[in-house]
Amino acid sequence: MNKLVAKISIFFLNSIAGLSWKNVFRISTVLSWLLFDVAGYRKKVISANLRNSFPEKSEEELDVIARNFYTHFTDLILETLKFRTASPEVIRERLEGDLSIINNLYKQNKSAIFLMGHRGNWELANLFSSLEFSHDCIVVYRPLQNKEFDKWFLDYRTRFGAKLVPMDKIFKELLTPRTKPFVVVLANDQSANPKTAFWTKFLHQDTGVFRGVEAIARKLNLPVLYAEFSKIENKRGYYHVDITTITETPKEIPVNGILEKQIQILEQDIRLQPHNWLWSHRRWKHLKPECLKPEQLLSLVP
């Protein structure tokens, strides 16, 4: 995509932010039909992911989940564009939850890792955390190849004060002296390199998990929190966050124990609201290696 096309595309995307929420969701409904019923976008991937994850469900039940996911997916796209210029009041209105755990850590002058999966609207979650948390917010991200779109997302995600840092530079960033505690915000449920991932069972399937979260937590002895972003039923564009503590003492937990607990919580949340996850992602594209290194397994001792 050349620079001119990117700029025209960004202009079009920004123009959607000026629409009313009612019209945004009208467009989402039409886009869902075009994307999935007409174009068939990743329907085979979605179907295979659902079938392998829920072998106990009938085809009719899986079809209902898929249909609800299609709407959720296009809602995410349109909501993300709308949130590009949304006021702090709108952000607070659209996402609510008890922040006492993170607030108590700040009162104790403690930094933390704020972990989540691709549930709810993670762009809204990033804006909400940088707006509502007293900590310095450091968001781990993957830079885009297209410079114009990368700048668009950087401006988007940092407009309430968050700092975006690529994963390969996160240790250097966290070791930088600062005047107040920080919270590292990241999603940790993408497809990981099979040669370095922690391997476990997730939704009935062998699944590799990025080990970066565990490495950061152990090296810096940071508490690890997990945030579940659920959709509020019958209110499109509204979400609720529940924050729980995975551990306050990462060095005392068996190797990969943090990741195992994260995956267990994520699976439980997916089962409670199955359409609210990124089923179009090729999460299981890598096969589990025949031979795993000790650091890729769940240890029995700290």
KELUMKOL-920752 format. One line per field, with one value per residue (C-alpha): residue number from 1; z, y, x. Coordinates in pm, 1 decimal. Last residue first. Example, Ala and Ser with C-alpha at 12.3 -4.5 7.8 and 13.67 -1.06 7.14 Angstrom:
<rs>
pos	[2:1];
zz	[714.0:780.0];
yy	[-106.0:-450.0];
xx	[1367.0:1230.0];
</rs>
This chain:
<rs>
pos	[302:301:300:299:298:297:296:295:294:293:292:291:290:289:288:287:286:285:284:283:282:281:280:279:278:277:276:275:274:273:272:271:270:269:268:267:266:265:264:263:262:261:260:259:258:257:256:255:254:253:252:251:250:249:248:247:246:245:244:243:242:241:240:239:238:237:236:235:234:233:232:231:230:229:228:227:226:225:224:223:222:221:220:219:218:217:216:215:214:213:212:211:210:209:208:207:206:205:204:203:202:201:200:199:198:197:196:195:194:193:192:191:190:189:188:187:186:185:184:183:182:181:180:179:178:177:176:175:174:173:172:171:170:169:168:167:166:165:164:163:162:161:160:159:158:157:156:155:154:153:152:151:150:149:148:147:146:145:144:143:142:141:140:139:138:137:136:135:134:133:132:131:130:129:128:127:126:125:124:123:122:121:120:119:118:117:116:115:114:113:112:111:110:109:108:107:106:105:104:103:102:101:100:99:98:97:96:95:94:93:92:91:90:89:88:87:86:85:84:83:82:81:80:79:78:77:76:75:74:73:72:71:70:69:68:67:66:65:64:63:62:61:60:59:58:57:56:55:54:53:52:51:50:49:48:47:46:45:44:43:42:41:40:39:38:37:36:35:34:33:32:31:30:29:28:27:26:25:24:23:22:21:20:19:18:17:16:15:14:13:12:11:10:9:8:7:6:5:4:3:2:1];
zz	[4196.7:4179.1:3952.2:3635.2:3348.1:3024.8:2771.2:3009.5:3018.7:2638.5:2426.7:2184.1:1939.6:1866.1:1908.5:1573.1:1478.8:1315.7:1637.0:1691.1:1328.7:1431.9:1313.1:1653.3:1827.0:2145.6:2266.2:2083.9:2366.4:2665.8:2965.5:2780.2:2680.0:3043.9:3160.3:2880.6:2975.9:3342.2:3259.2:3015.1:3274.6:3535.9:3302.0:3208.3:3569.8:3643.8:3359.6:3606.2:3945.9:4153.3:4425.9:4190.2:4075.6:4423.6:4384.9:4169.6:3929.0:4081.6:3942.2:3749.8:3615.4:3329.4:3190.0:2835.0:2634.2:2254.5:2182.7:2487.0:2472.6:2697.1:2843.4:2672.5:2897.7:2940.8:3180.2:3323.6:3478.6:3723.1:3767.1:4059.3:3951.4:4068.7:3802.5:3647.3:3740.8:3605.6:3286.5:3210.1:3282.7:3050.8:2778.3:2772.9:2476.2:2483.6:2261.1:2250.3:2223.6:2186.6:2403.2:2462.1:2589.7:2673.3:2745.3:2573.1:2681.1:2365.7:2246.4:1950.1:1880.1:1821.8:1968.0:1825.9:2006.4:2356.7:2560.0:2548.0:2708.8:2960.6:3171.1:3479.5:3617.0:3956.3:3998.5:3944.1:3671.9:3615.5:3290.6:3366.8:3232.8:2896.7:2849.0:2931.5:2686.2:2378.3:2201.8:2299.9:2114.0:2345.4:2343.7:2613.7:2747.7:2802.7:2706.7:2332.7:2329.6:2165.1:1884.0:1801.6:1784.4:1580.9:1317.8:1320.0:1241.2:972.7:795.2:846.3:693.5:847.9:1171.5:1507.7:1750.3:2087.1:2460.1:2638.4:2919.4:3147.8:3420.2:3723.0:3836.3:3617.6:3472.5:3140.8:3046.4:3146.8:2962.8:2638.7:2643.3:2729.5:2448.8:2208.2:2364.9:2284.3:2462.4:2454.9:2293.2:2614.4:2908.9:3137.5:3350.7:3477.7:3796.5:3967.2:4340.5:4525.4:4794.0:4703.8:4341.6:4429.6:4605.2:4293.1:4076.0:4304.5:4364.1:3993.6:4004.2:3661.0:3377.8:3007.0:2767.8:3003.3:3105.7:2742.0:2660.8:2944.4:2836.6:2496.5:2185.8:1893.8:1789.9:1993.3:1685.6:1469.1:1731.4:1767.8:1393.0:1388.1:1713.1:1597.4:1286.5:1500.3:1747.0:1461.8:1310.3:1658.0:1717.4:1392.7:1484.9:1830.4:1679.1:1417.1:1688.7:1867.4:1545.3:1466.6:1809.4:2099.2:2279.0:2041.2:2156.7:2082.9:1774.4:1622.5:1709.1:1561.0:1250.0:1188.3:1240.9:1008.5:741.4:776.2:724.1:535.6:343.7:102.6:87.5:416.4:620.2:515.0:341.7:614.9:894.8:708.3:693.8:1069.2:1140.5:930.2:1141.0:1450.2:1354.1:1260.4:1612.4:1765.8:1576.3:1302.3:1349.4:1412.1:1067.7:906.6:1064.3:869.5:539.0:604.8:704.2:375.7:175.0:365.7:308.2:-63.1:-89.5:101.8:-106.7:0.0];
yy	[-2292.9:-2667.7:-2884.4:-2706.9:-2653.0:-2718.7:-2499.0:-2424.3:-2798.1:-2802.6:-2972.1:-3260.6:-3352.1:-2987.3:-2879.3:-2781.8:-2417.2:-2268.7:-2295.2:-1931.3:-1856.3:-1549.9:-1539.2:-1664.6:-1341.6:-1378.4:-1267.0:-1526.7:-1775.2:-1583.1:-1819.4:-2068.9:-1789.1:-1678.7:-2029.0:-2058.4:-1724.3:-1822.0:-2149.9:-1976.2:-1718.1:-1989.3:-2180.1:-1863.7:-1775.4:-2133.8:-2121.8:-2204.7:-2290.0:-1989.7:-1832.4:-1591.7:-1449.3:-1326.8:-1110.5:-1370.6:-1415.6:-1126.1:-1056.6:-764.8:-779.8:-538.9:-461.0:-359.6:-147.6:-112.8:-293.5:-309.7:-628.6:-819.5:-626.0:-764.7:-909.1:-783.3:-1007.4:-846.3:-1050.9:-908.7:-1009.9:-874.4:-781.2:-946.0:-760.1:-1069.6:-1300.1:-1081.9:-992.7:-1355.2:-1472.1:-1215.1:-1297.1:-1668.4:-1649.8:-1942.2:-2250.3:-2450.5:-2820.5:-2825.1:-2911.5:-2540.7:-2478.2:-2758.2:-2647.3:-2559.5:-2271.2:-2115.4:-2104.5:-2343.6:-2308.0:-1931.0:-1797.9:-1759.5:-1471.1:-1498.0:-1261.2:-919.9:-649.1:-363.7:-305.7:-100.9:158.0:293.4:658.3:874.2:671.7:510.2:305.0:-68.0:-111.2:40.1:-179.4:-487.7:-382.5:-335.2:-665.9:-638.8:-309.0:-14.0:212.7:479.1:569.0:935.4:968.1:1010.4:724.5:450.8:659.4:852.0:522.3:366.8:642.4:639.2:265.4:323.7:575.5:371.0:52.4:-232.0:-216.2:-211.2:-494.1:-367.9:-362.0:-81.8:105.0:291.9:508.1:423.1:630.7:417.1:571.4:729.7:501.1:199.2:317.4:389.2:46.0:-125.8:59.7:-75.0:-419.1:-426.2:-727.3:-1031.6:-1061.6:-1174.1:-965.7:-903.8:-599.3:-645.9:-456.1:-169.2:-119.1:215.1:66.8:320.7:216.7:-147.4:-49.3:132.6:-174.1:-395.6:-130.3:-83.9:-219.8:-209.1:4.1:46.3:242.7:532.2:580.5:598.1:835.2:1069.6:1063.6:1193.3:973.5:1071.6:732.1:560.2:570.4:395.2:125.2:91.3:29.4:-247.5:-403.9:-400.4:-583.2:-865.1:-877.7:-911.6:-1201.9:-1349.8:-1369.2:-1562.0:-1795.4:-1865.0:-1942.3:-2168.4:-2357.6:-2427.9:-2553.8:-2770.5:-2932.3:-2862.4:-3119.2:-3067.5:-2703.9:-2583.6:-2798.6:-2701.2:-2334.3:-2307.6:-2501.8:-2278.5:-1958.0:-2069.6:-2181.4:-1854.1:-1652.8:-1379.2:-1539.8:-1244.5:-1231.1:-1381.7:-1293.5:-952.4:-819.6:-931.2:-807.4:-480.0:-422.4:-478.5:-265.0:19.7:20.4:2.2:321.0:485.2:443.6:546.9:875.1:944.1:1171.0:884.2:747.1:1036.0:914.0:588.3:770.2:1002.1:699.2:527.7:838.1:862.0:493.7:522.7:818.9:644.6:329.6:0.0];
xx	[936.5:859.1:645.2:754.6:514.8:698.8:875.8:1166.1:1246.5:1297.8:1034.2:1075.9:799.2:727.3:360.2:217.1:183.8:-130.0:-331.5:-427.3:-503.9:-709.8:-1071.2:-1187.5:-1087.8:-1291.2:-1635.4:-1847.4:-1785.0:-1918.6:-1895.8:-1675.4:-1437.7:-1411.2:-1315.0:-1059.6:-905.2:-882.7:-707.4:-472.0:-369.3:-313.8:-84.8:102.6:173.3:278.5:531.2:811.3:662.9:547.5:764.3:942.5:608.1:504.2:192.1:21.5:-268.5:-462.1:-808.3:-954.5:-1310.5:-1382.0:-1728.1:-1809.0:-2052.9:-2036.9:-2360.9:-2585.4:-2797.9:-2555.7:-2265.7:-1956.6:-1689.8:-1335.2:-1142.7:-831.2:-549.9:-299.5:64.1:267.2:620.5:943.3:1150.2:1311.3:1027.0:744.7:932.2:1020.8:666.2:516.3:768.7:683.1:445.2:202.3:194.7:-127.5:-204.7:-581.9:-883.6:-967.5:-615.1:-372.4:-15.0:310.0:533.0:670.8:1033.5:1037.4:665.1:694.6:370.2:17.3:-151.1:-296.9:-82.6:-246.5:-37.3:-36.9:276.0:191.3:429.8:527.3:628.0:937.6:1105.9:1445.6:1462.8:1476.8:1124.5:1217.1:1524.7:1318.2:1044.7:1261.6:1192.0:825.0:778.6:695.9:391.8:368.8:25.3:-60.2:-425.5:-353.2:-104.3:-312.3:-455.1:-136.0:53.8:-227.2:-215.8:165.5:165.8:-97.8:124.9:441.1:300.9:498.9:302.7:481.9:387.7:269.2:344.6:159.9:336.4:98.3:256.9:47.5:-251.6:-477.1:-794.3:-692.8:-404.7:-614.7:-926.3:-742.1:-579.3:-908.2:-1087.4:-825.3:-872.7:-1244.9:-1390.5:-1169.0:-828.5:-662.6:-545.9:-249.3:-175.1:181.3:255.4:441.5:414.2:414.2:186.1:-83.9:-32.3:-92.4:-414.8:-535.0:-470.3:-677.0:-945.7:-1021.5:-1378.6:-1537.8:-1672.7:-1612.3:-1835.3:-1913.6:-1551.8:-1441.1:-1728.2:-1629.9:-1265.3:-1379.5:-1390.5:-1165.8:-1026.0:-1300.6:-1526.9:-1269.6:-1222.4:-1598.4:-1630.6:-1371.9:-1486.6:-1849.2:-1730.4:-1591.4:-1882.4:-2130.4:-1936.7:-1888.5:-2263.1:-2300.4:-2014.1:-2157.6:-2498.3:-2337.1:-2151.1:-2478.4:-2639.1:-2337.0:-2374.3:-2141.9:-1921.6:-1628.8:-1605.9:-1252.6:-1196.9:-1533.0:-1488.1:-1140.8:-1241.3:-1545.0:-1348.4:-1069.8:-1318.0:-1510.0:-1191.9:-1383.5:-1670.1:-1692.9:-2074.2:-2190.4:-1878.8:-1754.1:-2063.4:-2305.3:-2078.9:-2026.9:-2403.3:-2439.0:-2131.6:-2269.7:-2586.7:-2366.7:-2184.5:-2514.7:-2650.5:-2317.9:-2341.6:-2089.4:-1789.9:-1547.8:-1636.8:-1447.8:-1123.7:-1143.0:-1195.4:-902.0:-692.1:-774.7:-682.9:-352.6:-276.5:-355.5:-117.9:162.9:158.1:0.0];
</rs>
